Amino acid sequence: MERYHLTRSLNSEGFELTIAEVADHDPSLIPVLSELDLLSYAEPTFSRYTLGGLMRFGRIYVIRADELVIGVCHTFRSFSDPDEMVIFNMALRPGWRGHGLGSRLLEGVLERMKAGGAKRVSLAVASNNRRAIAVYQSRFGFRHQDILQNEFNNGQPYHLLRLEMADWAPTRDTAHTSSQPE
Ligand SMILES: CC(C)(COP(=O)(O)OP(=O)(O)OC[C@H]1O[C@@H](n2cnc3c(N)ncnc32)[C@H](O)[C@@H]1OP(=O)(O)O)[C@@H](O)C(=O)NCCC(=O)NCCS
């Protein structure tokens, strides 16, 4: 666990910031994650059913500021390459964006994936989502693989990005970050 101070402070006392894998199916998290989804996208990504399925059969990570879930990362393993993990979706609550917390969440997720033996991580991101692309490509070194046309929302193009785990190492000492749900 770490005490984290935002550069533009939302709380002068700081927050206890934790990144945790949702280890067990937790029905109380479903409305929280559903709300986060609705706050983040023009149309819902998830239903209660798909969230429940991802929680049980995929892998979900959450970032909390004190007790509040402020962000989530939904992942699963690729069928075509079991050494590859897929980040299906990552989002922070609107008021918490732009403070480096998405990068903290992603770093925590990648660390856990690497420790779990993942060789590479892939994701698709809307080509006009400059902030997310900046995080994935500039900060973490994801490489452009392809442009996906007509696979997602309204035919909007998406970037297919991939990170080879051999090329990536955590940039900070995360020894204080709890991997257990509080
Ligand atoms: C994408 C998301 C998770 C990133 O988390 P975040 O906490 O906002 O991002 P961070 O503060 O860690 O980093 C943002 C980076 O983007 C850069 N950035 C911000 N706006 C940008 C823009 N319009 N163009 C290019 N870069 C931009 C920032 O400079 C920063 O990089 P730096 O720290 O190297 O300067 C978050 O913004 C979010 O939830 N967005 C809505 C949902 C979404 O789009 N999810 C991605 C779907 S895959």
The ligand as an SDF file (V2000), in Angstrom:
LIG
                    3D

 48 50  0  0  0  0  0  0  0  0999 V2000
   -7.0520    6.1150  -20.7430 C   0  0  0  0  0  0  0  0  0  0  0  0
   -6.9620    6.3070  -19.2220 C   0  0  0  0  0  0  0  0  0  0  0  0
   -7.1600    4.9800  -18.5150 C   0  0  0  0  0  0  0  0  0  0  0  0
   -5.5330    6.8370  -18.9180 C   0  0  0  0  0  0  0  0  0  0  0  0
   -5.4160    7.0830  -17.5300 O   0  0  0  0  0  0  0  0  0  0  0  0
   -4.9370    8.5390  -17.0130 P   0  0  0  0  0  0  0  0  0  0  0  0
   -4.7250    8.4500  -15.5640 O   0  0  0  0  0  0  0  0  0  0  0  0
   -5.8890    9.5590  -17.5160 O   0  0  0  0  0  0  0  0  0  0  0  0
   -3.5610    8.7070  -17.8050 O   0  0  0  0  0  0  0  0  0  0  0  0
   -2.1720    9.2050  -17.1970 P   0  0  0  0  0  0  0  0  0  0  0  0
   -2.4120   10.4590  -16.4340 O   0  0  0  0  0  0  0  0  0  0  0  0
   -1.4980    8.0860  -16.5150 O   0  0  0  0  0  0  0  0  0  0  0  0
   -1.3430    9.5090  -18.5430 O   0  0  0  0  0  0  0  0  0  0  0  0
   -1.8960   10.3030  -19.5440 C   0  0  0  0  0  0  0  0  0  0  0  0
   -0.7970   10.5760  -20.5650 C   0  0  0  0  0  0  0  0  0  0  0  0
   -1.4190   10.9740  -21.7890 O   0  0  0  0  0  0  0  0  0  0  0  0
   -0.8950   12.2220  -22.1990 C   0  0  0  0  0  0  0  0  0  0  0  0
   -1.9980   12.8720  -22.8640 N   0  0  0  0  0  0  0  0  0  0  0  0
   -3.1090   13.3720  -22.3080 C   0  0  0  0  0  0  0  0  0  0  0  0
   -3.9170   13.8610  -23.2830 N   0  0  0  0  0  0  0  0  0  0  0  0
   -3.2870   13.6390  -24.4650 C   0  0  0  0  0  0  0  0  0  0  0  0
   -3.5940   13.9190  -25.8190 C   0  0  0  0  0  0  0  0  0  0  0  0
   -4.7400   14.5050  -26.1590 N   0  0  0  0  0  0  0  0  0  0  0  0
   -2.7040   13.5370  -26.7640 N   0  0  0  0  0  0  0  0  0  0  0  0
   -1.5500   12.9390  -26.4480 C   0  0  0  0  0  0  0  0  0  0  0  0
   -1.1930   12.6670  -25.1590 N   0  0  0  0  0  0  0  0  0  0  0  0
   -2.0560   13.0130  -24.1960 C   0  0  0  0  0  0  0  0  0  0  0  0
   -0.4450   12.8920  -20.9310 C   0  0  0  0  0  0  0  0  0  0  0  0
    0.5340   13.8770  -21.2060 O   0  0  0  0  0  0  0  0  0  0  0  0
    0.0960   11.7230  -20.1410 C   0  0  0  0  0  0  0  0  0  0  0  0
    1.3980   11.3540  -20.5470 O   0  0  0  0  0  0  0  0  0  0  0  0
    2.6890   11.7930  -19.6650 P   0  0  0  0  0  0  0  0  0  0  0  0
    2.4070   11.4050  -18.2530 O   0  0  0  0  0  0  0  0  0  0  0  0
    3.8230   11.0450  -20.2860 O   0  0  0  0  0  0  0  0  0  0  0  0
    2.7630   13.2730  -19.8160 O   0  0  0  0  0  0  0  0  0  0  0  0
   -8.0220    7.3380  -18.7190 C   0  0  0  0  0  0  0  0  0  0  0  0
   -7.7710    8.6100  -19.2830 O   0  0  0  0  0  0  0  0  0  0  0  0
   -9.4590    6.9200  -19.0050 C   0  0  0  0  0  0  0  0  0  0  0  0
  -10.0790    6.2580  -18.1990 O   0  0  0  0  0  0  0  0  0  0  0  0
  -10.0100    7.3310  -20.1820 N   0  0  0  0  0  0  0  0  0  0  0  0
  -11.3820    6.9910  -20.5470 C   0  0  0  0  0  0  0  0  0  0  0  0
  -11.5330    5.5190  -20.8980 C   0  0  0  0  0  0  0  0  0  0  0  0
  -10.5900    5.1100  -21.9980 C   0  0  0  0  0  0  0  0  0  0  0  0
  -10.4390    5.8090  -23.0060 O   0  0  0  0  0  0  0  0  0  0  0  0
   -9.9320    3.9610  -21.8160 N   0  0  0  0  0  0  0  0  0  0  0  0
   -9.0030    3.3870  -22.7730 C   0  0  0  0  0  0  0  0  0  0  0  0
   -9.7060    2.3510  -23.5910 C   0  0  0  0  0  0  0  0  0  0  0  0
   -8.5810    1.0520  -24.0540 S   0  0  0  0  0  0  0  0  0  0  0  0
  1  2  1  0
  2  3  1  0
  2  4  1  0
  2 36  1  0
  4  5  1  0
  5  6  1  0
  6  7  2  0
  6  8  1  0
  6  9  1  0
  9 10  1  0
 10 11  2  0
 10 12  1  0
 10 13  1  0
 13 14  1  0
 14 15  1  0
 15 16  1  0
 15 30  1  0
 16 17  1  0
 17 18  1  0
 17 28  1  0
 18 19  1  0
 18 27  1  0
 19 20  2  0
 20 21  1  0
 21 22  1  0
 21 27  2  0
 22 23  1  0
 22 24  2  0
 24 25  1  0
 25 26  2  0
 26 27  1  0
 28 29  1  0
 28 30  1  0
 30 31  1  0
 31 32  1  0
 32 33  2  0
 32 34  1  0
 32 35  1  0
 36 37  1  0
 36 38  1  0
 38 39  2  0
 38 40  1  0
 40 41  1  0
 41 42  1  0
 42 43  1  0
 43 44  2  0
 43 45  1  0
 45 46  1  0
 46 47  1  0
 47 48  1  0
M  END
$$$$
